[in-house]
Amino acid sequence: MKFKILVCIAALGLSTACVAIAATSTVAKADSNSPHAVVDEYGAVVDKTIIAGVIVQQNGAPSSSDSCQWSPSLARDSGQGAGDEVTKQVGSVSFRLYDRVCEGEATTYYWIPEISTEQIARSAASVVYDLIPAPFGEFAPPARQGLINIGTWFWVEPTVWQPKSVTAWVPTPEGPVSVTTTATPTKLVFHPGDGFRGAGDKTCTGPGQKWVGMMGDSLPSTCMYSYRHSSAVNSSGLFSASLSIIWRVAWRSSTGASGTLPNVSTGSSHQMNIREFQALVTS
């Protein structure tokens, strides 16, 4: 959304000079269905760095911000020169107008909210959440070929088990303040879906080990669950299981402040067909 701000200054009490400042503002409306949606964010994202503490788009900004400088906008009068900084108040939030000067580009103007480091961290977290992959689980024996009392191995690809970080920063009159928010996988949880008949959820502290044929059927894994009953006890003939990764979310700012945000859980659903051994005895 583009608009003009009319800044007027009384020059020595004799006349009033006005100058129109073209400003650009980008607003992201919150999605009521998303717990991580952000309201009224301003700016752009550059290579996982949020310019002006803002999440609006991933690809709409220059590929690098190294050649850009941010500074508080000053009201200017032809007779007086530079004047005071341009600010506004919206409800309880104070905004300051900033110039963004990039090499080879026209100067653009942004309203930047004066927010806390934790609010900046939450803006960064909003991008981090989008980077967290779904934990598509793998099983041995395969999910549709399980057997009672035979350990079912479960795991996710090691590439999934990697921290995800985003750095957000905002310009301030004292210089830029940056906050890096990182989501780190801490637990892999298998919910077997066999209810009161089973032993409950199984939790691991890593991605699990991939099973290969040379390991055989008797080798244990730290990420393994043994079903005690056939899934035939359910009318569907299946156990509705799921696999989740718990992510710890923490932030640290350039000022030395740090903190944590609520954990995030990502999951995938799996239908487990667990059968019972049938032995045929002949004489």
NORRAZI-V35729 format. One record per backbone hydrogen bond with DSSP energy under -1.0 kcal/mol. NH is the residue of the N-H (numbers start at 1). CO is the residue of the C=O. Records with the same first field share a line. If there is no record, write none. Layout:
NH: CO ; CO
This chain:
3: 23
5: 21
7: 19
9: 17
11: 15
14: 11
15: 11
17: 9
19: 7
21: 5
23: 3
24: 109
25: 1
34: 31
37: 34
40: 28
46: 49
49: 46
50: 167
51: 44
53: 50 ; 169
68: 65
69: 101
71: 99
73: 97
75: 84
77: 81
81: 77
83: 75
86: 73
88: 95
90: 93
93: 90
95: 88
96: 112
97: 86
98: 110
99: 71
100: 108
101: 69
105: 102
108: 100
110: 98
112: 96
114: 94
115: 113
120: 116
121: 117
122: 118
123: 119
124: 120
125: 121
126: 122
128: 124
129: 125
131: 128
132: 128
136: 134
138: 155
140: 153
145: 142
146: 273
148: 275
149: 227
150: 147
152: 225
153: 140
154: 223
155: 138
156: 207
160: 157
162: 160
164: 183
166: 181
167: 48
168: 179
169: 50
170: 177
175: 172
177: 170
179: 168
180: 252
181: 166
182: 250
183: 164
184: 248
186: 246
187: 246
188: 204
189: 244
190: 202
191: 242
197: 194
198: 195
202: 190
204: 188
215: 212
216: 213
225: 152
231: 274
233: 230
234: 231
237: 234
239: 272
241: 239 ; 270
242: 191
243: 268
244: 189
245: 266
246: 187
247: 264
248: 184
250: 182
251: 259
252: 180
253: 257
254: 178
256: 253
259: 251
261: 249
264: 247
266: 245
268: 243
270: 241
272: 239
273: 143
275: 146
